[in-house]
C-alpha cells in the first residue's frame, strides 16, 4: 500500500464529481480524496504499490484537470 499526493486544480464539488468516474475506474486505487480547502487542492490517493504517479496525472488530464506530485 502506498499514499500518493498531488497538487491539483480541482476546486469544487462539481470538479470532484467530474473526476470521480475517472479515478474510480483505476482499479489499483483503494481510496482517494481531494482537500479543496487546501490552497494547493491536494489529492491524496491510497493505492497498491504498482500504481505510478504518471497514471494518476494522465487520468486527471483525460478528465480535463492538472496534477503534479508533491
Short mmCIF file of the C-alpha atoms (twelve columns), coordinates in Angstrom:
data_MODEL
# 
_entry.id   MODEL 
# 
loop_
_atom_site.group_PDB 
_atom_site.id 
_atom_site.type_symbol 
_atom_site.label_atom_id 
_atom_site.label_alt_id 
_atom_site.label_comp_id 
_atom_site.label_asym_id 
_atom_site.label_seq_id 
_atom_site.Cartn_x 
_atom_site.Cartn_y 
_atom_site.Cartn_z 
_atom_site.pdbx_PDB_model_num 
ATOM 1  C CA . UNK A 1  0.000   0.000  0.000   1 
ATOM 2  C CA . UNK A 2  1.230   3.495  -0.819  1 
ATOM 3  C CA . UNK A 3  -0.092  7.032  -0.448  1 
ATOM 4  C CA . UNK A 4  0.469   9.498  -3.279  1 
ATOM 5  C CA . UNK A 5  -0.224  13.225 -3.026  1 
ATOM 6  C CA . UNK A 6  -0.792  15.661 -5.861  1 
ATOM 7  C CA . UNK A 7  -1.277  19.400 -6.183  1 
ATOM 8  C CA . UNK A 8  -4.286  19.878 -8.494  1 
ATOM 9  C CA . UNK A 9  -6.638  22.432 -9.997  1 
ATOM 10 C CA . UNK A 10 -9.725  20.594 -8.683  1 
ATOM 11 C CA . UNK A 11 -11.533 23.377 -6.858  1 
ATOM 12 C CA . UNK A 12 -15.152 22.441 -6.114  1 
ATOM 13 C CA . UNK A 13 -17.653 19.635 -5.613  1 
ATOM 14 C CA . UNK A 14 -18.542 19.800 -9.313  1 
ATOM 15 C CA . UNK A 15 -14.893 19.197 -10.216 1 
ATOM 16 C CA . UNK A 16 -14.788 16.240 -7.840  1 
ATOM 17 C CA . UNK A 17 -17.928 14.834 -9.475  1 
ATOM 18 C CA . UNK A 18 -16.215 15.123 -12.875 1 
ATOM 19 C CA . UNK A 19 -13.064 13.245 -11.843 1 
ATOM 20 C CA . UNK A 20 -14.852 10.594 -9.750  1 
ATOM 21 C CA . UNK A 21 -15.613 8.134  -12.587 1 
ATOM 22 C CA . UNK A 22 -12.079 8.518  -13.941 1 
ATOM 23 C CA . UNK A 23 -10.348 7.847  -10.610 1 
ATOM 24 C CA . UNK A 24 -12.815 5.143  -9.611  1 
ATOM 25 C CA . UNK A 25 -12.059 3.464  -12.949 1 
ATOM 26 C CA . UNK A 26 -8.476  2.789  -11.843 1 
ATOM 27 C CA . UNK A 27 -8.835  -0.499 -10.017 1 
ATOM 28 C CA . UNK A 28 -5.419  -0.077 -8.367  1 
ATOM 29 C CA . UNK A 29 -6.844  2.736  -6.196  1 
ATOM 30 C CA . UNK A 30 -8.248  1.756  -2.812  1 
ATOM 31 C CA . UNK A 31 -9.300  5.247  -1.709  1 
ATOM 32 C CA . UNK A 32 -8.886  8.875  -2.787  1 
ATOM 33 C CA . UNK A 33 -9.945  12.317 -1.604  1 
ATOM 34 C CA . UNK A 34 -9.391  15.951 -2.535  1 
ATOM 35 C CA . UNK A 35 -8.851  18.644 0.100   1 
ATOM 36 C CA . UNK A 36 -10.484 21.609 -1.660  1 
ATOM 37 C CA . UNK A 37 -9.941  23.742 1.458   1 
ATOM 38 C CA . UNK A 38 -6.174  23.498 0.994   1 
ATOM 39 C CA . UNK A 39 -4.829  26.263 -1.313  1 
ATOM 40 C CA . UNK A 40 -2.994  23.586 -3.334  1 
ATOM 41 C CA . UNK A 41 -6.160  21.439 -3.693  1 
ATOM 42 C CA . UNK A 42 -4.341  18.300 -2.578  1 
ATOM 43 C CA . UNK A 43 -5.468  14.961 -3.996  1 
ATOM 44 C CA . UNK A 44 -4.476  12.070 -1.733  1 
ATOM 45 C CA . UNK A 45 -4.573  8.599  -3.270  1 
ATOM 46 C CA . UNK A 46 -4.186  5.321  -1.380  1 
ATOM 47 C CA . UNK A 47 -3.307  2.575  -3.814  1 
ATOM 48 C CA . UNK A 48 -1.375  -0.610 -4.312  1 
ATOM 49 C CA . UNK A 49 2.350   -0.299 -4.878  1 
ATOM 50 C CA . UNK A 50 2.056   -0.970 -8.612  1 
ATOM 51 C CA . UNK A 51 0.264   2.326  -9.321  1 
ATOM 52 C CA . UNK A 52 2.542   5.013  -10.736 1 
ATOM 53 C CA . UNK A 53 2.073   8.747  -10.236 1 
ATOM 54 C CA . UNK A 54 2.061   9.180  -14.025 1 
ATOM 55 C CA . UNK A 55 -1.108  7.065  -14.238 1 
ATOM 56 C CA . UNK A 56 -2.945  9.417  -11.858 1 
ATOM 57 C CA . UNK A 57 -1.668  12.509 -13.674 1 
ATOM 58 C CA . UNK A 58 -2.701  11.054 -17.048 1 
ATOM 59 C CA . UNK A 59 -6.132  10.085 -15.744 1 
ATOM 60 C CA . UNK A 60 -6.749  13.588 -14.409 1 
ATOM 61 C CA . UNK A 61 -5.578  15.115 -17.701 1 
ATOM 62 C CA . UNK A 62 -8.141  12.974 -19.561 1 
ATOM 63 C CA . UNK A 63 -10.781 14.414 -17.216 1 
ATOM 64 C CA . UNK A 64 -9.569  17.954 -18.003 1 
ATOM 65 C CA . UNK A 65 -7.551  18.656 -14.851 1 
ATOM 66 C CA . UNK A 66 -3.894  19.153 -13.989 1 
ATOM 67 C CA . UNK A 67 -1.889  17.468 -11.252 1 
ATOM 68 C CA . UNK A 68 1.696   17.397 -10.091 1 
ATOM 69 C CA . UNK A 69 3.126   15.075 -7.484  1 
ATOM 70 C CA . UNK A 70 4.133   16.655 -4.168  1 
# 
